[in-house]
Amino acid sequence: MTGVAEGVILSANSDLFNKAPPEVTIWADTGFQGIDKQHPNTQIPKKGTRKRPLSPEQKQENKIISGIRITVEHAIGPIPSRNATKR
């Protein structure tokens, strides 16, 4: 197994988030539900349902979280492909 699913399984089974200092904010996507139990300073987008849609404030918070996450994803995204060319 590779990719996102592997990352979720590995992080769920490790104490990686416990080792992060409490003052460090972990910005995660909705695939990492439950890590807020491992680390007190975690930001995860809220999920809405048909019966309980997100409020405008929650939608704005999700946009902020996603904006920060995408900046990081774009920064680290090319790293695996650079390493693959060195083999």
N, C-alpha and C positions, 0 to 999 in steps of 0.2 A: 504494500500500500504506500502511495506517495501523495504529496501535495497537502491540501488543506485538511482532509480527514485525518491524515497521519499526524499533523501538527496539533489538532484538537485532542486526539487520543494521547499523544505524548505529554501534552501540557496538563491534561486532566489527571494523568497518572503520576505526575511528578510534583515535587514541591518547589518548582521554579518560581512561582508567584510568591511563595512564603519567603523566599530569599531576597526579594526586592525590598529595599527600605520603605517604610510606611510613607515617607514624604514623596516617593516617586509615584506618579500617576500612571496607571496601566490603561491604555486606550485600546479596547478590544471590540471585535464585531460580535454580532448576536450568536455566532457559533460557539462562543466561549461563555455561555450562560453558566453561572455557578462559580466563576473565579472570584467574584466579589466576596465569597465566603472564605477564600484563601488569602485575599489581599484587600485591606480596608479602603484603599484609594484607587478604585477601579471605575472607569467610565465605559458603559456599554449602552448602545442605543436602546431606547424603549420600543416595545412591540405593541402594536394596536391590534384590535380584533373588530369584527363587524359590530358586535354588541358594544364594545368599548373602544371607539376610535381614539387616536391620539389627539390631545388638545393642541392648539397652536403653539403653546409654550414647549410642549414635548417635541413637536416637529422641529422647532427652532433649535432645541438642544441636540436633537439627532443630527441636524445639518452641521452644527459646530463639531460634534464628535466625528462625523464622517469627513469633514474638511481636514481635520488634524490627521486622521488615519490615512487618508489618501495621499497626503504629503509624504508621510513616512513610507507608505507602500511604493510610491514612485521612486523614492530615494533608494530603497533596498531591493526593488524589483530586478534591476539589471545585474545584481551581484552574482546570482547563480549562473547566469549565462556567461559572465566573464570568467568564472572559475572553470566552466565546462570547456572553454577554448584552450585552457592551459594544459589539459590532459594529453 
